[in-house]
Amino acid sequence: MSTPSESGPTEPFIERLGREVRSRRQGAGLTVQTLADKAGLSRRMLTQIEQGTANPSLVTVDKIARALGVDFATLIAQPTAEPCHVSTAVEVWSSPAGSRAVLHVTSARRGGAELWEWTLASGDRYLAQPDPPGSEELILVSTGTLLLETEDRTVPLDAGASARLASDRPYAYKAPDDGGPVSFVRVVELGAPRTP
């Protein structure tokens, strides 16, 4: 799951996350301390998340989801198995520069595809943490130029270009400093999480 260095989840997302974590924790019969231990977090941090007063990184949200036995998308999007499910978009991340990441819809299958829409302001960068082994992203740039940074190179993707990225290693998205904003769509398919 990705994590930004200078920005974070949006306020409505934080409130919704807190309600969902509390509901799932109570439904599983877990205490705050037990869930915090399973997720590798402090009790205080988990309490603040449930109260909607913390600004957790997306990596922290992913740890909580896994400790609850679900994936990130299931925790926040609550997909259903209906043949046709119309989803409500959730702005999950934003930056002070005006960048944003919106999760539009997720597969009903655990670990299934996630459809995201991203906008990065000129010069903005989003640093990602590796996803579980076997994870991939499909990216389609709609406007501007996306600089896709991997461990060994930077690949420029102009509007109309697409790419497949193995996201089980460090990577980053960047909008060029001298260009306008970049918009792109990404479809994420996470690999199976490692069991502790």
C-alpha positions as CSV (number, residue, x, y, z in Angstrom):
1,M,0.0,0.0,0.0
2,S,1.2,3.5,-0.8
3,T,2.2,6.2,1.5
4,P,2.8,9.9,0.9
5,S,5.5,11.9,2.7
6,E,3.8,15.2,3.2
7,S,0.1,14.6,2.9
8,G,-2.5,12.0,3.8
9,P,-6.0,10.7,3.9
10,T,-8.8,13.1,3.5
11,E,-11.1,14.0,6.5
12,P,-14.3,12.3,5.2
13,F,-12.2,9.2,4.6
14,I,-10.7,9.3,8.1
15,E,-14.2,9.6,9.7
16,R,-15.5,6.7,7.6
17,L,-12.5,4.6,8.3
18,G,-12.8,5.1,12.1
19,R,-16.5,3.9,12.1
20,E,-15.7,0.9,9.9
21,V,-12.6,-0.2,12.0
22,R,-14.6,0.1,15.3
23,S,-17.5,-1.8,13.8
24,R,-15.4,-4.6,12.4
25,R,-13.3,-4.8,15.6
26,Q,-16.3,-5.0,17.8
27,G,-18.0,-7.5,15.4
28,A,-14.9,-9.7,15.7
29,G,-14.9,-9.5,19.5
30,L,-11.5,-7.9,19.6
31,T,-10.4,-5.3,22.2
32,V,-8.6,-2.2,21.0
33,Q,-5.3,-3.5,22.5
34,T,-5.7,-6.9,20.7
35,L,-6.3,-5.3,17.3
36,A,-3.5,-2.8,17.9
37,D,-1.1,-5.7,18.6
38,K,-2.2,-7.7,15.6
39,A,-1.7,-4.6,13.4
40,G,1.7,-3.6,14.9
41,L,0.3,-0.3,16.2
42,S,0.1,1.5,19.5
43,R,-3.2,1.3,21.4
44,R,-3.3,5.1,21.4
45,M,-3.0,5.3,17.6
46,L,-5.8,2.8,17.0
47,T,-8.0,4.6,19.5
48,Q,-7.4,7.9,17.6
49,I,-8.1,6.2,14.3
50,E,-11.4,4.8,15.6
51,Q,-12.3,8.3,16.9
52,G,-11.5,9.9,13.6
53,T,-8.8,12.1,15.1
54,A,-5.7,10.5,13.7
55,N,-4.3,11.0,10.2
56,P,-2.9,7.5,9.5
57,S,-0.8,6.7,6.5
58,L,-2.3,4.4,3.9
59,V,0.3,1.8,5.0
60,T,-1.2,2.0,8.5
61,V,-4.7,1.6,7.1
62,D,-3.5,-1.5,5.2
63,K,-2.0,-3.0,8.4
64,I,-5.3,-2.6,10.2
65,A,-7.3,-4.1,7.3
66,R,-5.0,-7.2,7.3
67,A,-5.3,-7.5,11.1
68,L,-9.1,-7.5,10.6
69,G,-8.8,-10.3,8.0
70,V,-9.7,-8.1,5.0
71,D,-7.9,-6.0,2.4
72,F,-7.6,-2.3,2.1
73,A,-10.4,-2.0,-0.5
74,T,-12.8,-4.2,1.4
75,L,-12.3,-2.1,4.6
76,I,-13.1,1.2,3.0
77,A,-15.3,0.4,0.0
78,Q,-17.6,-2.3,1.3
79,P,-18.2,-4.0,-2.1
80,T,-21.2,-6.3,-2.5
81,A,-21.6,-9.5,-4.6
82,E,-24.6,-8.1,-6.5
83,P,-24.4,-8.7,-10.3
84,C,-24.3,-4.9,-10.8
85,H,-23.2,-2.7,-7.9
86,V,-23.0,1.0,-8.4
87,S,-20.2,2.4,-6.2
88,T,-19.7,5.8,-4.7
89,A,-16.2,7.2,-5.2
90,V,-14.1,7.9,-2.1
91,E,-11.3,10.4,-2.1
92,V,-8.7,8.5,-0.1
93,W,-5.7,10.8,-0.4
94,S,-4.9,14.4,-1.1
95,S,-1.9,16.7,-0.8
96,P,-1.5,20.4,0.0
97,A,-0.5,21.0,-3.7
98,G,-4.0,19.8,-4.9
99,S,-3.1,16.2,-5.8
100,R,-5.7,13.6,-5.1
101,A,-6.4,9.9,-5.3
102,V,-10.0,8.6,-5.7
103,L,-11.0,5.0,-5.3
104,H,-14.0,4.5,-7.6
105,V,-14.9,0.8,-7.3
106,T,-13.5,-2.5,-6.1
107,S,-14.0,-6.1,-7.1
108,A,-16.4,-8.1,-4.8
109,R,-13.6,-10.7,-4.5
110,R,-11.1,-10.2,-1.7
111,G,-7.9,-9.0,-3.2
112,G,-9.6,-8.3,-6.5
113,A,-9.1,-5.3,-8.7
114,E,-9.4,-1.7,-7.5
115,L,-10.1,1.2,-9.9
116,W,-8.4,4.4,-9.0
117,E,-8.3,7.9,-10.5
118,W,-5.3,10.1,-9.7
119,T,-4.4,13.7,-10.3
120,L,-0.9,15.0,-9.4
121,A,-0.2,18.7,-9.3
122,S,2.9,19.9,-11.2
123,G,6.0,18.9,-9.2
124,D,4.1,16.7,-6.8
125,R,5.3,13.2,-6.0
126,Y,3.7,10.2,-4.3
127,L,6.1,7.7,-2.8
128,A,4.7,4.1,-2.5
129,Q,5.6,1.3,-0.3
130,P,5.8,-2.2,-1.8
131,D,2.5,-4.1,-2.1
132,P,2.3,-7.9,-1.3
133,P,4.3,-10.2,-3.6
134,G,2.7,-10.7,-7.0
135,S,0.8,-7.3,-6.9
136,E,0.4,-5.4,-10.2
137,E,-1.0,-2.1,-11.4
138,L,-2.2,-1.2,-14.9
139,I,-1.8,2.5,-15.6
140,L,-3.4,4.7,-18.3
141,V,-2.4,8.4,-18.5
142,S,-5.2,10.7,-19.6
143,T,-3.5,14.1,-19.4
144,G,0.0,15.4,-18.9
145,T,3.1,13.3,-18.4
146,L,3.5,10.8,-15.5
147,L,7.0,10.0,-14.4
148,L,6.9,6.5,-13.1
149,E,9.9,5.9,-10.8
150,T,11.1,2.4,-10.1
151,E,14.2,1.2,-8.3
152,D,16.4,1.4,-11.4
153,R,14.8,3.9,-13.7
154,T,12.3,6.6,-14.4
155,V,9.8,6.0,-17.2
156,P,7.9,9.0,-18.7
157,L,4.3,8.2,-19.7
158,D,2.6,10.8,-21.9
159,A,-1.1,11.2,-22.3
160,G,-2.5,8.1,-24.0
161,A,0.3,5.8,-22.8
162,S,-0.2,2.8,-20.6
163,A,2.0,0.6,-18.6
164,R,2.0,-2.5,-16.3
165,L,3.9,-2.1,-13.1
166,A,5.0,-4.8,-10.6
167,S,4.0,-2.9,-7.4
168,D,5.6,-5.4,-5.0
169,R,8.7,-3.2,-4.8
170,P,9.3,0.5,-4.1
171,Y,8.0,2.9,-6.7
172,A,6.7,6.5,-7.0
173,Y,4.5,8.6,-9.2
174,K,5.7,12.1,-10.1
175,A,4.4,15.0,-12.1
176,P,7.2,17.0,-13.8
177,D,8.1,20.2,-12.2
178,D,7.8,22.3,-15.4
179,G,4.6,20.7,-16.6
180,G,1.0,21.0,-15.7
181,P,-1.0,18.5,-13.7
182,V,-1.1,14.8,-14.7
183,S,-4.2,12.6,-14.5
184,F,-4.2,8.9,-14.8
185,V,-6.3,5.8,-14.0
186,R,-4.8,2.8,-12.3
187,V,-6.2,-0.6,-11.8
188,V,-4.6,-2.4,-8.8
189,E,-4.6,-6.2,-8.3
190,L,-2.9,-7.1,-5.0
191,G,-1.1,-10.4,-4.5
192,A,-1.9,-12.7,-1.6
193,P,-0.7,-11.2,1.7
194,R,2.0,-12.9,3.6
195,T,0.8,-14.8,6.7
196,P,2.8,-13.7,9.9
